[in-house]
Amino acid sequence: MTTWEYQVAPIPLHNEALMLNNFGQDGWELVTIQTNAQGGLVAFLKRPAQG
């Protein structure tokens, strides 16, 4: 069974692709993006737990 770790991260509106590509290079997979109450983007990411 795979064990996951999760991260929740704000995504700047002017650098969405750059930020998501950086997370991807670190092994994070995007699960979903939601808009917060202030209109900003929040990414929910997962990756297999280390060790």
mmCIF entry with sequence, helices, sheets and N, C-alpha, C, O atoms, coordinates in Angstrom:
data_MODEL
# 
_entry.id   MODEL 
# 
_entity.id                         1 
_entity.type                       polymer 
_entity.pdbx_number_of_molecules   1 
# 
_entity_poly.entity_id                      1 
_entity_poly.type                           'polypeptide(L)' 
_entity_poly.nstd_linkage                   no 
_entity_poly.nstd_monomer                   no 
_entity_poly.pdbx_seq_one_letter_code       MTTWEYQVAPIPLHNEALMLNNFGQDGWELVTIQTNAQGGLVAFLKRPAQG 
_entity_poly.pdbx_seq_one_letter_code_can   MTTWEYQVAPIPLHNEALMLNNFGQDGWELVTIQTNAQGGLVAFLKRPAQG 
_entity_poly.pdbx_strand_id                 A 
# 
loop_
_entity_poly_seq.entity_id 
_entity_poly_seq.num 
_entity_poly_seq.mon_id 
_entity_poly_seq.hetero 
1 1  MET n 
1 2  THR n 
1 3  THR n 
1 4  TRP n 
1 5  GLU n 
1 6  TYR n 
1 7  GLN n 
1 8  VAL n 
1 9  ALA n 
1 10 PRO n 
1 11 ILE n 
1 12 PRO n 
1 13 LEU n 
1 14 HIS n 
1 15 ASN n 
1 16 GLU n 
1 17 ALA n 
1 18 LEU n 
1 19 MET n 
1 20 LEU n 
1 21 ASN n 
1 22 ASN n 
1 23 PHE n 
1 24 GLY n 
1 25 GLN n 
1 26 ASP n 
1 27 GLY n 
1 28 TRP n 
1 29 GLU n 
1 30 LEU n 
1 31 VAL n 
1 32 THR n 
1 33 ILE n 
1 34 GLN n 
1 35 THR n 
1 36 ASN n 
1 37 ALA n 
1 38 GLN n 
1 39 GLY n 
1 40 GLY n 
1 41 LEU n 
1 42 VAL n 
1 43 ALA n 
1 44 PHE n 
1 45 LEU n 
1 46 LYS n 
1 47 ARG n 
1 48 PRO n 
1 49 ALA n 
1 50 GLN n 
1 51 GLY n 
# 
_struct_asym.id          A 
_struct_asym.entity_id   1 
# 
_struct_conf.conf_type_id            HELX_P 
_struct_conf.id                      HELX_P1 
_struct_conf.pdbx_PDB_helix_id       AA1 
_struct_conf.beg_label_comp_id       GLU 
_struct_conf.beg_label_asym_id       A 
_struct_conf.beg_label_seq_id        16 
_struct_conf.pdbx_beg_PDB_ins_code   ? 
_struct_conf.end_label_comp_id       GLN 
_struct_conf.end_label_asym_id       A 
_struct_conf.end_label_seq_id        25 
_struct_conf.pdbx_end_PDB_ins_code   ? 
_struct_conf.beg_auth_comp_id        GLU 
_struct_conf.beg_auth_asym_id        A 
_struct_conf.beg_auth_seq_id         16 
_struct_conf.end_auth_comp_id        GLN 
_struct_conf.end_auth_asym_id        A 
_struct_conf.end_auth_seq_id         25 
_struct_conf.pdbx_PDB_helix_class    1 
_struct_conf.details                 ? 
_struct_conf.pdbx_PDB_helix_length   10 
# 
_struct_conf_type.id          HELX_P 
_struct_conf_type.criteria    ? 
_struct_conf_type.reference   ? 
# 
_struct_sheet.id               AA1 
_struct_sheet.type             ? 
_struct_sheet.number_strands   3 
_struct_sheet.details          ? 
# 
loop_
_struct_sheet_order.sheet_id 
_struct_sheet_order.range_id_1 
_struct_sheet_order.range_id_2 
_struct_sheet_order.offset 
_struct_sheet_order.sense 
AA1 1 2 ? anti-parallel 
AA1 2 3 ? anti-parallel 
# 
loop_
_struct_sheet_range.sheet_id 
_struct_sheet_range.id 
_struct_sheet_range.beg_label_comp_id 
_struct_sheet_range.beg_label_asym_id 
_struct_sheet_range.beg_label_seq_id 
_struct_sheet_range.pdbx_beg_PDB_ins_code 
_struct_sheet_range.end_label_comp_id 
_struct_sheet_range.end_label_asym_id 
_struct_sheet_range.end_label_seq_id 
_struct_sheet_range.pdbx_end_PDB_ins_code 
_struct_sheet_range.beg_auth_comp_id 
_struct_sheet_range.beg_auth_asym_id 
_struct_sheet_range.beg_auth_seq_id 
_struct_sheet_range.end_auth_comp_id 
_struct_sheet_range.end_auth_asym_id 
_struct_sheet_range.end_auth_seq_id 
AA1 1 TRP A 4  ? ILE A 11 ? TRP A 4  ILE A 11 
AA1 2 LEU A 41 ? PRO A 48 ? LEU A 41 PRO A 48 
AA1 3 GLU A 29 ? THR A 35 ? GLU A 29 THR A 35 
# 
loop_
_atom_site.group_PDB 
_atom_site.id 
_atom_site.type_symbol 
_atom_site.label_atom_id 
_atom_site.label_alt_id 
_atom_site.label_comp_id 
_atom_site.label_asym_id 
_atom_site.label_entity_id 
_atom_site.label_seq_id 
_atom_site.pdbx_PDB_ins_code 
_atom_site.Cartn_x 
_atom_site.Cartn_y 
_atom_site.Cartn_z 
_atom_site.occupancy 
_atom_site.B_iso_or_equiv 
_atom_site.pdbx_formal_charge 
_atom_site.auth_seq_id 
_atom_site.auth_comp_id 
_atom_site.auth_asym_id 
_atom_site.auth_atom_id 
_atom_site.pdbx_PDB_model_num 
ATOM 1   N N  . MET A 1 1  ? 0.841   -1.181 0.000   1.00 0.00 ? 1  MET A N  1 
ATOM 2   C CA . MET A 1 1  ? 0.000   0.000  0.000   1.00 0.00 ? 1  MET A CA 1 
ATOM 3   C C  . MET A 1 1  ? 0.888   1.248  0.000   1.00 0.00 ? 1  MET A C  1 
ATOM 4   O O  . MET A 1 1  ? 1.857   1.329  0.755   1.00 0.00 ? 1  MET A O  1 
ATOM 5   N N  . THR A 1 2  ? 0.554   2.204  -0.840  1.00 0.00 ? 2  THR A N  1 
ATOM 6   C CA . THR A 1 2  ? 1.311   3.453  -0.909  1.00 0.00 ? 2  THR A CA 1 
ATOM 7   C C  . THR A 1 2  ? 0.862   4.391  0.194   1.00 0.00 ? 2  THR A C  1 
ATOM 8   O O  . THR A 1 2  ? -0.333  4.590  0.410   1.00 0.00 ? 2  THR A O  1 
ATOM 9   N N  . THR A 1 3  ? 1.837   4.968  0.891   1.00 0.00 ? 3  THR A N  1 
ATOM 10  C CA . THR A 1 3  ? 1.566   6.000  1.884   1.00 0.00 ? 3  THR A CA 1 
ATOM 11  C C  . THR A 1 3  ? 1.919   7.342  1.252   1.00 0.00 ? 3  THR A C  1 
ATOM 12  O O  . THR A 1 3  ? 2.971   7.476  0.627   1.00 0.00 ? 3  THR A O  1 
ATOM 13  N N  . TRP A 1 4  ? 1.050   8.332  1.410   1.00 0.00 ? 4  TRP A N  1 
ATOM 14  C CA . TRP A 1 4  ? 1.224   9.628  0.768   1.00 0.00 ? 4  TRP A CA 1 
ATOM 15  C C  . TRP A 1 4  ? 1.552   10.710 1.779   1.00 0.00 ? 4  TRP A C  1 
ATOM 16  O O  . TRP A 1 4  ? 1.146   10.644 2.939   1.00 0.00 ? 4  TRP A O  1 
ATOM 17  N N  . GLU A 1 5  ? 2.290   11.702 1.322   1.00 0.00 ? 5  GLU A N  1 
ATOM 18  C CA . GLU A 1 5  ? 2.419   12.948 2.071   1.00 0.00 ? 5  GLU A CA 1 
ATOM 19  C C  . GLU A 1 5  ? 1.795   14.044 1.220   1.00 0.00 ? 5  GLU A C  1 
ATOM 20  O O  . GLU A 1 5  ? 1.772   13.955 -0.008  1.00 0.00 ? 5  GLU A O  1 
ATOM 21  N N  . TYR A 1 6  ? 1.292   15.074 1.883   1.00 0.00 ? 6  TYR A N  1 
ATOM 22  C CA . TYR A 1 6  ? 0.534   16.116 1.204   1.00 0.00 ? 6  TYR A CA 1 
ATOM 23  C C  . TYR A 1 6  ? 1.123   17.484 1.485   1.00 0.00 ? 6  TYR A C  1 
ATOM 24  O O  . TYR A 1 6  ? 1.779   17.707 2.503   1.00 0.00 ? 6  TYR A O  1 
ATOM 25  N N  . GLN A 1 7  ? 0.874   18.388 0.561   1.00 0.00 ? 7  GLN A N  1 
ATOM 26  C CA . GLN A 1 7  ? 1.294   19.777 0.729   1.00 0.00 ? 7  GLN A CA 1 
ATOM 27  C C  . GLN A 1 7  ? 0.190   20.680 0.202   1.00 0.00 ? 7  GLN A C  1 
ATOM 28  O O  . GLN A 1 7  ? -0.435  20.389 -0.818  1.00 0.00 ? 7  GLN A O  1 
ATOM 29  N N  . VAL A 1 8  ? -0.039  21.769 0.904   1.00 0.00 ? 8  VAL A N  1 
ATOM 30  C CA . VAL A 1 8  ? -0.978  22.801 0.471   1.00 0.00 ? 8  VAL A CA 1 
ATOM 31  C C  . VAL A 1 8  ? -0.151  24.058 0.275   1.00 0.00 ? 8  VAL A C  1 
ATOM 32  O O  . VAL A 1 8  ? 0.555   24.487 1.188   1.00 0.00 ? 8  VAL A O  1 
ATOM 33  N N  . ALA A 1 9  ? -0.233  24.655 -0.914  1.00 0.00 ? 9  ALA A N  1 
ATOM 34  C CA . ALA A 1 9  ? 0.646   25.787 -1.219  1.00 0.00 ? 9  ALA A CA 1 
ATOM 35  C C  . ALA A 1 9  ? -0.096  26.875 -1.980  1.00 0.00 ? 9  ALA A C  1 
ATOM 36  O O  . ALA A 1 9  ? -0.845  26.579 -2.911  1.00 0.00 ? 9  ALA A O  1 
ATOM 37  N N  . PRO A 1 10 ? 0.104   28.141 -1.592  1.00 0.00 ? 10 PRO A N  1 
ATOM 38  C CA . PRO A 1 10 ? -0.440  29.243 -2.385  1.00 0.00 ? 10 PRO A CA 1 
ATOM 39  C C  . PRO A 1 10 ? 0.319   29.341 -3.708  1.00 0.00 ? 10 PRO A C  1 
ATOM 40  O O  . PRO A 1 10 ? 1.531   29.126 -3.752  1.00 0.00 ? 10 PRO A O  1 
ATOM 41  N N  . ILE A 1 11 ? -0.393  29.664 -4.775  1.00 0.00 ? 11 ILE A N  1 
ATOM 42  C CA . ILE A 1 11 ? 0.217   29.789 -6.098  1.00 0.00 ? 11 ILE A CA 1 
ATOM 43  C C  . ILE A 1 11 ? 0.051   31.236 -6.575  1.00 0.00 ? 11 ILE A C  1 
ATOM 44  O O  . ILE A 1 11 ? -1.077  31.688 -6.773  1.00 0.00 ? 11 ILE A O  1 
ATOM 45  N N  . PRO A 1 12 ? 1.152   31.967 -6.764  1.00 0.00 ? 12 PRO A N  1 
ATOM 46  C CA . PRO A 1 12 ? 1.056   33.350 -7.235  1.00 0.00 ? 12 PRO A CA 1 
ATOM 47  C C  . PRO A 1 12 ? 0.387   33.410 -8.610  1.00 0.00 ? 12 PRO A C  1 
ATOM 48  O O  . PRO A 1 12 ? 0.675   32.586 -9.478  1.00 0.00 ? 12 PRO A O  1 
ATOM 49  N N  . LEU A 1 13 ? -0.484  34.364 -8.802  1.00 0.00 ? 13 LEU A N  1 
ATOM 50  C CA . LEU A 1 13 ? -1.250  34.452 -10.040 1.00 0.00 ? 13 LEU A CA 1 
ATOM 51  C C  . LEU A 1 13 ? -0.395  34.773 -11.258 1.00 0.00 ? 13 LEU A C  1 
ATOM 52  O O  . LEU A 1 13 ? -0.828  34.517 -12.381 1.00 0.00 ? 13 LEU A O  1 
ATOM 53  N N  . HIS A 1 14 ? 0.781   35.315 -11.085 1.00 0.00 ? 14 HIS A N  1 
ATOM 54  C CA . HIS A 1 14 ? 1.617   35.671 -12.236 1.00 0.00 ? 14 HIS A CA 1 
ATOM 55  C C  . HIS A 1 14 ? 2.635   34.580 -12.580 1.00 0.00 ? 14 HIS A C  1 
ATOM 56  O O  . HIS A 1 14 ? 3.343   34.711 -13.579 1.00 0.00 ? 14 HIS A O  1 
ATOM 57  N N  . ASN A 1 15 ? 2.731   33.497 -11.777 1.00 0.00 ? 15 ASN A N  1 
ATOM 58  C CA . ASN A 1 15 ? 3.753   32.467 -11.980 1.00 0.00 ? 15 ASN A CA 1 
ATOM 59  C C  . ASN A 1 15 ? 3.214   31.060 -11.809 1.00 0.00 ? 15 ASN A C  1 
ATOM 60  O O  . ASN A 1 15 ? 3.918   30.191 -11.293 1.00 0.00 ? 15 ASN A O  1 
ATOM 61  N N  . GLU A 1 16 ? 1.989   30.816 -12.227 1.00 0.00 ? 16 GLU A N  1 
ATOM 62  C CA . GLU A 1 16 ? 1.357   29.520 -11.958 1.00 0.00 ? 16 GLU A CA 1 
ATOM 63  C C  . GLU A 1 16 ? 2.167   28.352 -12.512 1.00 0.00 ? 16 GLU A C  1 
ATOM 64  O O  . GLU A 1 16 ? 2.499   27.430 -11.766 1.00 0.00 ? 16 GLU A O  1 
ATOM 65  N N  . ALA A 1 17 ? 2.487   28.370 -13.784 1.00 0.00 ? 17 ALA A N  1 
ATOM 66  C CA . ALA A 1 17 ? 3.177   27.252 -14.425 1.00 0.00 ? 17 ALA A CA 1 
ATOM 67  C C  . ALA A 1 17 ? 4.560   27.041 -13.821 1.00 0.00 ? 17 ALA A C  1 
ATOM 68  O O  . ALA A 1 17 ? 4.953   25.899 -13.585 1.00 0.00 ? 17 ALA A O  1 
ATOM 69  N N  . LEU A 1 18 ? 5.295   28.096 -13.570 1.00 0.00 ? 18 LEU A N  1 
ATOM 70  C CA . LEU A 1 18 ? 6.626   27.975 -12.988 1.00 0.00 ? 18 LEU A CA 1 
ATOM 71  C C  . LEU A 1 18 ? 6.557   27.302 -11.618 1.00 0.00 ? 18 LEU A C  1 
ATOM 72  O O  . LEU A 1 18 ? 7.335   26.392 -11.333 1.00 0.00 ? 18 LEU A O  1 
ATOM 73  N N  . MET A 1 19 ? 5.642   27.742 -10.783 1.00 0.00 ? 19 MET A N  1 
ATOM 74  C CA . MET A 1 19 ? 5.505   27.158 -9.448  1.00 0.00 ? 19 MET A CA 1 
ATOM 75  C C  . MET A 1 19 ? 5.122   25.684 -9.527  1.00 0.00 ? 19 MET A C  1 
ATOM 76  O O  . MET A 1 19 ? 5.709   24.855 -8.831  1.00 0.00 ? 19 MET A O  1 
ATOM 77  N N  . LEU A 1 20 ? 4.149   25.351 -10.363 1.00 0.00 ? 20 LEU A N  1 
ATOM 78  C CA . LEU A 1 20 ? 3.706   23.962 -10.467 1.00 0.00 ? 20 LEU A CA 1 
ATOM 79  C C  . LEU A 1 20 ? 4.796   23.077 -11.059 1.00 0.00 ? 20 LEU A C  1 
ATOM 80  O O  . LEU A 1 20 ? 4.950   21.931 -10.636 1.00 0.00 ? 20 LEU A O  1 
ATOM 81  N N  . ASN A 1 21 ? 5.553   23.583 -12.028 1.00 0.00 ? 21 ASN A N  1 
ATOM 82  C CA . ASN A 1 21 ? 6.673   22.817 -12.582 1.00 0.00 ? 21 ASN A CA 1 
ATOM 83  C C  . ASN A 1 21 ? 7.745   22.559 -11.522 1.00 0.00 ? 21 ASN A C  1 
ATOM 84  O O  . ASN A 1 21 ? 8.334   21.478 -11.482 1.00 0.00 ? 21 ASN A O  1 
ATOM 85  N N  . ASN A 1 22 ? 7.996   23.544 -10.669 1.00 0.00 ? 22 ASN A N  1 
ATOM 86  C CA . ASN A 1 22 ? 8.970   23.355 -9.589  1.00 0.00 ? 22 ASN A CA 1 
ATOM 87  C C  . ASN A 1 22 ? 8.516   22.263 -8.625  1.00 0.00 ? 22 ASN A C  1 
ATOM 88  O O  . ASN A 1 22 ? 9.316   21.425 -8.210  1.00 0.00 ? 22 ASN A O  1 
ATOM 89  N N  . PHE A 1 23 ? 7.237   22.272 -8.270  1.00 0.00 ? 23 PHE A N  1 
ATOM 90  C CA . PHE A 1 23 ? 6.715   21.207 -7.404  1.00 0.00 ? 23 PHE A CA 1 
ATOM 91  C C  . PHE A 1 23 ? 6.847   19.855 -8.098  1.00 0.00 ? 23 PHE A C  1 
ATOM 92  O O  . PHE A 1 23 ? 7.235   18.871 -7.468  1.00 0.00 ? 23 PHE A O  1 
ATOM 93  N N  . GLY A 1 24 ? 6.530   19.799 -9.383  1.00 0.00 ? 24 GLY A N  1 
ATOM 94  C CA . GLY A 1 24 ? 6.633   18.549 -10.134 1.00 0.00 ? 24 GLY A CA 1 
ATOM 95  C C  . GLY A 1 24 ? 8.048   18.000 -10.160 1.00 0.00 ? 24 GLY A C  1 
ATOM 96  O O  . GLY A 1 24 ? 8.241   16.787 -10.070 1.00 0.00 ? 24 GLY A O  1 
ATOM 97  N N  . GLN A 1 25 ? 9.041   18.874 -10.280 1.00 0.00 ? 25 GLN A N  1 
ATOM 98  C CA . GLN A 1 25 ? 10.434  18.438 -10.279 1.00 0.00 ? 25 GLN A CA 1 
ATOM 99  C C  . GLN A 1 25 ? 10.837  17.832 -8.928  1.00 0.00 ? 25 GLN A C  1 
ATOM 100 O O  . GLN A 1 25 ? 11.757  17.018 -8.852  1.00 0.00 ? 25 GLN A O  1 
ATOM 101 N N  . ASP A 1 26 ? 10.139  18.237 -7.875  1.00 0.00 ? 26 ASP A N  1 
ATOM 102 C CA . ASP A 1 26 ? 10.400  17.698 -6.542  1.00 0.00 ? 26 ASP A CA 1 
ATOM 103 C C  . ASP A 1 26 ? 9.547   16.471 -6.237  1.00 0.00 ? 26 ASP A C  1 
ATOM 104 O O  . ASP A 1 26 ? 9.539   15.987 -5.106  1.00 0.00 ? 26 ASP A O  1 
ATOM 105 N N  . GLY A 1 27 ? 8.826   15.964 -7.244  1.00 0.00 ? 27 GLY A N  1 
ATOM 106 C CA . GLY A 1 27 ? 8.059   14.743 -7.073  1.00 0.00 ? 27 GLY A CA 1 
ATOM 107 C C  . GLY A 1 27 ? 6.617   14.932 -6.648  1.00 0.00 ? 27 GLY A C  1 
ATOM 108 O O  . GLY A 1 27 ? 5.915   13.951 -6.401  1.00 0.00 ? 27 GLY A O  1 
ATOM 109 N N  . TRP A 1 28 ? 6.155   16.187 -6.556  1.00 0.00 ? 28 TRP A N  1 
ATOM 110 C CA . TRP A 1 28 ? 4.778   16.461 -6.147  1.00 0.00 ? 28 TRP A CA 1 
ATOM 111 C C  . TRP A 1 28 ? 3.843   16.342 -7.335  1.00 0.00 ? 28 TRP A C  1 
ATOM 112 O O  . TRP A 1 28 ? 4.157   16.799 -8.434  1.00 0.00 ? 28 TRP A O  1 
ATOM 113 N N  . GLU A 1 29 ? 2.690   15.725 -7.108  1.00 0.00 ? 29 GLU A N  1 
ATOM 114 C CA . GLU A 1 29 ? 1.637   15.599 -8.120  1.00 0.00 ? 29 GLU A CA 1 
ATOM 115 C C  . GLU A 1 29 ? 0.463   16.486 -7.715  1.00 0.00 ? 29 GLU A C  1 
ATOM 116 O O  . GLU A 1 29 ? -0.010  16.422 -6.581  1.00 0.00 ? 29 GLU A O  1 
ATOM 117 N N  . LEU A 1 30 ? 0.001   17.304 -8.639  1.00 0.00 ? 30 LEU A N  1 
ATOM 118 C CA . LEU A 1 30 ? -1.130  18.188 -8.376  1.00 0.00 ? 30 LEU A CA 1 
ATOM 119 C C  . LEU A 1 30 ? -2.407  17.366 -8.254  1.00 0.00 ? 30 LEU A C  1 
ATOM 120 O O  . LEU A 1 30 ? -2.725  16.567 -9.134  1.00 0.00 ? 30 LEU A O  1 
ATOM 121 N N  . VAL A 1 31 ? -3.138  17.566 -7.158  1.00 0.00 ? 31 VAL A N  1 
ATOM 122 C CA . VAL A 1 31 ? -4.415  16.900 -6.948  1.00 0.00 ? 31 VAL A CA 1 
ATOM 123 C C  . VAL A 1 31 ? -5.540  17.820 -7.401  1.00 0.00 ? 31 VAL A C  1 
ATOM 124 O O  . VAL A 1 31 ? -6.420  17.407 -8.156  1.00 0.00 ? 31 VAL A O  1 
ATOM 125 N N  . THR A 1 32 ? -5.511  19.068 -6.938  1.00 0.00 ? 32 THR A N  1 
ATOM 126 C CA . THR A 1 32 ? -6.524  20.052 -7.327  1.00 0.00 ? 32 THR A CA 1 
ATOM 127 C C  . THR A 1 32 ? -6.017  21.450 -7.014  1.00 0.00 ? 32 THR A C  1 
ATOM 128 O O  . THR A 1 32 ? -5.085  21.633 -6.232  1.00 0.00 ? 32 THR A O  1 
ATOM 129 N N  . ILE A 1 33 ? -6.652  22.429 -7.643  1.00 0.00 ? 33 ILE A N  1 
ATOM 130 C CA . ILE A 1 33 ? -6.416  23.843 -7.327  1.00 0.00 ? 33 ILE A CA 1 
ATOM 131 C C  . ILE A 1 33 ? -7.758  24.442 -6.971  1.00 0.00 ? 33 ILE A C  1 
ATOM 132 O O  . ILE A 1 33 ? -8.758  24.196 -7.646  1.00 0.00 ? 33 ILE A O  1 
ATOM 133 N N  . GLN A 1 34 ? -7.779  25.233 -5.903  1.00 0.00 ? 34 GLN A N  1 
ATOM 134 C CA . GLN A 1 34 ? -9.000  25.919 -5.504  1.00 0.00 ? 34 GLN A CA 1 
ATOM 135 C C  . GLN A 1 34 ? -8.710  27.395 -5.339  1.00 0.00 ? 34 GLN A C  1 
ATOM 136 O O  . GLN A 1 34 ? -7.564  27.800 -5.144  1.00 0.00 ? 34 GLN A O  1 
ATOM 137 N N  . THR A 1 35 ? -9.748  28.185 -5.417  1.00 0.00 ? 35 THR A N  1 
ATOM 138 C CA . THR A 1 35 ? -9.648  29.625 -5.189  1.00 0.00 ? 35 THR A CA 1 
ATOM 139 C C  . THR A 1 35 ? -9.960  29.898 -3.730  1.00 0.00 ? 35 THR A C  1 
ATOM 140 O O  . THR A 1 35 ? -10.960 29.408 -3.205  1.00 0.00 ? 35 THR A O  1 
ATOM 141 N N  . ASN A 1 36 ? -9.105  30.683 -3.064  1.00 0.00 ? 36 ASN A N  1 
ATOM 142 C CA . ASN A 1 36 ? -9.373  31.010 -1.661  1.00 0.00 ? 36 ASN A CA 1 
ATOM 143 C C  . ASN A 1 36 ? -10.320 32.207 -1.569  1.00 0.00 ? 36 ASN A C  1 
ATOM 144 O O  . ASN A 1 36 ? -10.720 32.758 -2.595  1.00 0.00 ? 36 ASN A O  1 
ATOM 145 N N  . ALA A 1 37 ? -10.675 32.607 -0.366  1.00 0.00 ? 37 ALA A N  1 
ATOM 146 C CA . ALA A 1 37 ? -11.644 33.686 -0.142  1.00 0.00 ? 37 ALA A CA 1 
ATOM 147 C C  . ALA A 1 37 ? -11.163 35.024 -0.698  1.00 0.00 ? 37 ALA A C  1 
ATOM 148 O O  . ALA A 1 37 ? -11.978 35.888 -1.022  1.00 0.00 ? 37 ALA A O  1 
ATOM 149 N N  . GLN A 1 38 ? -9.849  35.202 -0.810  1.00 0.00 ? 38 GLN A N  1 
ATOM 150 C CA . GLN A 1 38 ? -9.296  36.457 -1.332  1.00 0.00 ? 38 GLN A CA 1 
ATOM 151 C C  . GLN A 1 38 ? -9.121  36.426 -2.854  1.00 0.00 ? 38 GLN A C  1 
ATOM 152 O O  . GLN A 1 38 ? -8.661  37.406 -3.440  1.00 0.00 ? 38 GLN A O  1 
ATOM 153 N N  . GLY A 1 39 ? -9.479  35.328 -3.487  1.00 0.00 ? 39 GLY A N  1 
ATOM 154 C CA . GLY A 1 39 ? -9.364  35.226 -4.938  1.00 0.00 ? 39 GLY A CA 1 
ATOM 155 C C  . GLY A 1 39 ? -8.052  34.637 -5.424  1.00 0.00 ? 39 GLY A C  1 
ATOM 156 O O  . GLY A 1 39 ? -7.831  34.539 -6.631  1.00 0.00 ? 39 GLY A O  1 
ATOM 157 N N  . GLY A 1 40 ? -7.174  34.242 -4.505  1.00 0.00 ? 40 GLY A N  1 
ATOM 158 C CA . GLY A 1 40 ? -5.904  33.623 -4.884  1.00 0.00 ? 40 GLY A CA 1 
ATOM 159 C C  . GLY A 1 40 ? -6.064  32.126 -5.110  1.00 0.00 ? 40 GLY A C  1 
ATOM 160 O O  . GLY A 1 40 ? -7.091  31.535 -4.777  1.00 0.00 ? 40 GLY A O  1 
ATOM 161 N N  . LEU A 1 41 ? -5.039  31.537 -5.673  1.00 0.00 ? 41 LEU A N  1 
ATOM 162 C CA . LEU A 1 41 ? -5.060  30.106 -5.950  1.00 0.00 ? 41 LEU A CA 1 
ATOM 163 C C  . LEU A 1 41 ? -4.312  29.340 -4.863  1.00 0.00 ? 41 LEU A C  1 
ATOM 164 O O  . LEU A 1 41 ? -3.277  29.783 -4.366  1.00 0.00 ? 41 LEU A O  1 
ATOM 165 N N  . VAL A 1 42 ? -4.860  28.182 -4.509  1.00 0.00 ? 42 VAL A N  1 
ATOM 166 C CA . VAL A 1 42 ? -4.219  27.295 -3.547  1.00 0.00 ? 42 VAL A CA 1 
ATOM 167 C C  . VAL A 1 42 ? -4.128  25.918 -4.188  1.00 0.00 ? 42 VAL A C  1 
ATOM 168 O O  . VAL A 1 42 ? -5.139  25.368 -4.626  1.00 0.00 ? 42 VAL A O  1 
ATOM 169 N N  . ALA A 1 43 ? -2.921  25.358 -4.246  1.00 0.00 ? 43 ALA A N  1 
ATOM 170 C CA . ALA A 1 43 ? -2.700  24.042 -4.838  1.00 0.00 ? 43 ALA A CA 1 
ATOM 171 C C  . ALA A 1 43 ? -2.624  22.986 -3.736  1.00 0.00 ? 43 ALA A C  1 
ATOM 172 O O  . ALA A 1 43 ? -2.030  23.207 -2.681  1.00 0.00 ? 43 ALA A O  1 
ATOM 173 N N  . PHE A 1 44 ? -3.231  21.852 -4.001  1.00 0.00 ? 44 PHE A N  1 
ATOM 174 C CA . PHE A 1 44 ? -3.172  20.694 -3.115  1.00 0.00 ? 44 PHE A CA 1 
ATOM 175 C C  . PHE A 1 44 ? -2.380  19.626 -3.869  1.00 0.00 ? 44 PHE A C  1 
ATOM 176 O O  . PHE A 1 44 ? -2.768  19.213 -4.961  1.00 0.00 ? 44 PHE A O  1 
ATOM 177 N N  . LEU A 1 45 ? -1.275  19.186 -3.282  1.00 0.00 ? 45 LEU A N  1 
ATOM 178 C CA . LEU A 1 45 ? -0.353  18.278 -3.943  1.00 0.00 ? 45 LEU A CA 1 
ATOM 179 C C  . LEU A 1 45 ? -0.092  17.044 -3.080  1.00 0.00 ? 45 LEU A C  1 
ATOM 180 O O  . LEU A 1 45 ? -0.276  17.073 -1.863  1.00 0.00 ? 45 LEU A O  1 
ATOM 181 N N  . LYS A 1 46 ? 0.345   15.944 -3.738  1.00 0.00 ? 46 LYS A N  1 
ATOM 182 C CA . LYS A 1 46 ? 0.706   14.730 -3.013  1.00 0.00 ? 46 LYS A CA 1 
ATOM 183 C C  . LYS A 1 46 ? 1.905   14.092 -3.684  1.00 0.00 ? 46 LYS A C  1 
ATOM 184 O O  . LYS A 1 46 ? 2.191   14.337 -4.855  1.00 0.00 ? 46 LYS A O  1 
ATOM 185 N N  . ARG A 1 47 ? 2.609   13.255 -2.905  1.00 0.00 ? 47 ARG A N  1 
ATOM 186 C CA . ARG A 1 47 ? 3.693   12.427 -3.415  1.00 0.00 ? 47 ARG A CA 1 
ATOM 187 C C  . ARG A 1 47 ? 3.850   11.244 -2.480  1.00 0.00 ? 47 ARG A C  1 
ATOM 188 O O  . ARG A 1 47 ? 3.444   11.315 -1.320  1.00 0.00 ? 47 ARG A O  1 
ATOM 189 N N  . PRO A 1 48 ? 4.430   10.163 -2.962  1.00 0.00 ? 48 PRO A N  1 
ATOM 190 C CA . PRO A 1 48 ? 4.667   9.022  -2.072  1.00 0.00 ? 48 PRO A CA 1 
ATOM 191 C C  . PRO A 1 48 ? 5.569   9.454  -0.915  1.00 0.00 ? 48 PRO A C  1 
ATOM 192 O O  . PRO A 1 48 ? 6.541   10.184 -1.108  1.00 0.00 ? 48 PRO A O  1 
ATOM 193 N N  . ALA A 1 49 ? 5.232   8.995  0.275   1.00 0.00 ? 49 ALA A N  1 
ATOM 194 C CA . ALA A 1 49 ? 6.008   9.346  1.465   1.00 0.00 ? 49 ALA A CA 1 
ATOM 195 C C  . ALA A 1 49 ? 7.426   8.815  1.342   1.00 0.00 ? 49 ALA A C  1 
ATOM 196 O O  . ALA A 1 49 ? 7.642   7.715  0.833   1.00 0.00 ? 49 ALA A O  1 
ATOM 197 N N  . GLN A 1 50 ? 8.382   9.588  1.804   1.00 0.00 ? 50 GLN A N  1 
ATOM 198 C CA . GLN A 1 50 ? 9.792   9.216  1.776   1.00 0.00 ? 50 GLN A CA 1 
ATOM 199 C C  . GLN A 1 50 ? 10.109  8.332  2.981   1.00 0.00 ? 50 GLN A C  1 
ATOM 200 O O  . GLN A 1 50 ? 9.739   8.646  4.112   1.00 0.00 ? 50 GLN A O  1 
ATOM 201 N N  . GLY A 1 51 ? 10.795  7.230  2.722   1.00 0.00 ? 51 GLY A N  1 
ATOM 202 C CA . GLY A 1 51 ? 11.292  6.378  3.789   1.00 0.00 ? 51 GLY A CA 1 
ATOM 203 C C  . GLY A 1 51 ? 10.219  5.683  4.524   1.00 0.00 ? 51 GLY A C  1 
ATOM 204 O O  . GLY A 1 51 ? 10.498  4.928  5.455   1.00 0.00 ? 51 GLY A O  1 
# 
